[in-house]
Amino acid sequence: MTSGAGARRVARVVLLDPDDRVLLLHGHEPDDPSDAWWFTPGGGLEGDEDREQAARRELAEETGITDVELGPLLWTRICSFPFDGRRWDQDEWYYLARTTQTDTAPQGLTDLERRSVAGLRWWTSAELLSTRETVYPTGLAELLRTLLDDGPPRDPLVLAPEIV
């Protein structure tokens, strides 16, 4: 798969709190909770919404956080992975967002999300750099460190495709 043609269009959010911690969800295969990973909030576009609208909606549904300042587009990537018995091909856009609202209350999870999301937590850059757990996108710890040190890129970075 070389382009995003036919891929599911996805908006994701790199949400930072006032202490520069990033919010990640803990996901797993619905039938195998031991097959687990951490990932940024976000999901596929619905109807005629654009990516920024999808980013805000998904963030509200998955975390309950609505008081956000949506920033620039940071990164894009193509990924393909098996999940819940099928292959998902996605064209993902990652937006920077900031919030002072750190209490979470997921309220709009789909049935599949209820079966595959075990919780969520705020991570410091140091915790991400030292964890042995699986985190997507791969290299998020280094990407976050660069973001915090240098600020958002002038033009969105195209991350290497991730085929799992």
C-alpha positions as CSV (number, residue, x, y, z in Angstrom):
1,M,0.0,0.0,0.0
2,T,1.8,3.1,-1.2
3,S,-0.9,5.8,-0.9
4,G,-3.9,6.6,1.2
5,A,-6.2,5.8,-1.6
6,G,-9.1,3.7,-0.3
7,A,-7.8,4.1,3.2
8,R,-10.0,5.1,6.1
9,R,-9.5,8.8,6.8
10,V,-8.6,9.3,10.5
11,A,-8.0,12.3,12.7
12,R,-5.9,11.9,15.9
13,V,-5.1,14.2,18.7
14,V,-1.8,14.7,20.6
15,L,-3.4,16.3,23.6
16,L,-1.1,18.0,26.1
17,D,-2.1,19.2,29.6
18,P,-0.5,22.3,31.3
19,D,2.4,20.1,32.5
20,D,3.1,18.9,28.9
21,R,1.8,15.4,29.7
22,V,0.2,13.6,26.7
23,L,-3.1,11.7,27.0
24,L,-3.1,8.1,25.7
25,L,-5.8,5.4,25.6
26,H,-5.0,1.8,26.5
27,G,-6.3,-0.5,23.9
28,H,-6.3,-4.3,23.4
29,E,-7.7,-6.9,21.1
30,P,-11.4,-7.5,22.1
31,D,-10.8,-11.2,22.6
32,D,-7.3,-11.0,24.1
33,P,-6.7,-8.3,26.7
34,S,-3.0,-9.4,26.9
35,D,-2.4,-8.1,23.4
36,A,-2.4,-4.4,24.4
37,W,-1.0,-1.1,23.4
38,W,-1.3,2.7,24.0
39,F,-2.5,5.1,21.4
40,T,-3.6,8.7,20.9
41,P,-7.4,9.6,20.9
42,G,-9.0,9.9,17.5
43,G,-10.9,8.0,14.9
44,G,-12.5,8.0,11.5
45,L,-14.3,10.8,9.9
46,E,-18.1,10.6,9.8
47,G,-20.4,12.1,7.2
48,D,-19.1,15.3,5.7
49,E,-17.1,16.4,8.7
50,D,-13.5,17.6,8.1
51,R,-10.5,16.3,10.0
52,E,-10.5,19.0,12.6
53,Q,-14.2,18.4,13.4
54,A,-13.5,14.7,13.6
55,A,-10.6,15.3,16.0
56,R,-12.8,17.4,18.3
57,R,-15.7,14.9,18.2
58,E,-13.5,11.8,18.8
59,L,-11.7,13.5,21.6
60,A,-15.0,14.4,23.3
61,E,-16.4,10.8,22.8
62,E,-13.3,9.0,23.9
63,T,-12.1,11.2,26.8
64,G,-15.0,13.5,27.7
65,I,-12.6,16.5,27.2
66,T,-14.2,19.3,25.3
67,D,-12.3,22.3,26.5
68,V,-9.4,22.1,24.0
69,E,-7.4,24.5,21.9
70,L,-6.8,22.6,18.7
71,G,-3.5,23.5,17.2
72,P,-1.7,22.8,14.0
73,L,-1.4,19.5,12.1
74,L,1.8,17.9,13.3
75,W,2.2,14.6,11.5
76,T,0.6,12.4,8.9
77,R,1.1,8.6,8.3
78,I,-0.3,5.7,6.5
79,C,-0.8,2.6,8.6
80,S,-2.2,-0.9,8.3
81,F,-2.9,-3.3,11.1
82,P,-5.0,-6.3,12.1
83,F,-7.7,-5.6,14.7
84,D,-10.9,-7.4,15.7
85,G,-10.5,-10.0,12.9
86,R,-10.0,-7.7,10.0
87,R,-7.3,-5.4,8.5
88,W,-7.5,-1.7,8.9
89,D,-5.9,0.6,6.3
90,Q,-5.7,4.2,7.6
91,D,-4.6,7.6,6.5
92,E,-4.0,9.3,9.8
93,W,-3.5,13.0,10.6
94,Y,-2.2,14.0,14.0
95,Y,-3.2,17.4,15.5
96,L,-1.7,19.2,18.4
97,A,-4.2,20.2,21.1
98,R,-3.9,21.7,24.6
99,T,-6.3,21.6,27.5
100,T,-6.5,22.5,31.2
101,Q,-9.2,19.9,31.6
102,T,-7.4,16.8,32.9
103,D,-10.3,14.8,34.3
104,T,-11.5,12.3,31.8
105,A,-15.0,10.7,31.4
106,P,-15.4,8.8,28.2
107,Q,-19.0,9.0,27.1
108,G,-19.4,8.2,23.5
109,L,-17.5,4.9,23.1
110,T,-18.7,2.6,20.3
111,D,-19.4,-1.0,21.1
112,L,-16.1,-2.1,19.7
113,E,-14.3,0.6,21.8
114,R,-16.1,-0.6,24.9
115,R,-14.7,-4.1,24.2
116,S,-11.2,-2.9,23.4
117,V,-10.3,0.2,25.5
118,A,-9.2,-0.6,29.0
119,G,-8.7,3.0,30.2
120,L,-6.6,6.1,29.6
121,R,-3.8,8.0,31.4
122,W,-1.6,11.1,31.1
123,W,2.0,10.3,30.3
124,T,5.1,12.5,30.8
125,S,7.7,12.6,28.1
126,A,10.1,10.7,30.4
127,E,7.6,8.0,31.1
128,L,7.0,7.5,27.4
129,L,10.7,7.4,26.7
130,S,11.3,4.7,29.4
131,T,8.2,2.5,28.9
132,R,8.5,-1.0,27.5
133,E,4.8,-1.1,26.5
134,T,3.8,-0.7,22.9
135,V,2.8,2.8,21.9
136,Y,1.4,4.0,18.6
137,P,2.5,5.8,16.5
138,T,5.9,4.1,16.9
139,G,8.4,6.7,18.0
140,L,5.9,8.8,19.8
141,A,8.3,9.4,22.7
142,E,10.9,10.9,20.4
143,L,8.3,12.9,18.4
144,L,6.9,14.3,21.6
145,R,10.3,15.2,22.9
146,T,11.1,17.1,19.7
147,L,7.7,18.8,19.8
148,L,8.2,20.0,23.3
149,D,11.8,21.1,22.6
150,D,11.3,22.8,19.2
151,G,7.6,23.4,18.9
152,P,5.3,22.2,16.1
153,P,7.0,21.6,12.7
154,R,6.4,24.4,10.1
155,D,5.0,21.8,7.7
156,P,3.5,18.5,8.9
157,L,6.0,15.7,9.1
158,V,5.2,12.6,7.1
159,L,5.9,9.6,9.3
160,A,7.1,6.3,7.9
161,P,4.3,4.0,7.0
162,E,3.5,1.5,9.7
163,I,2.4,-1.9,8.5
164,V,1.7,-4.4,11.4
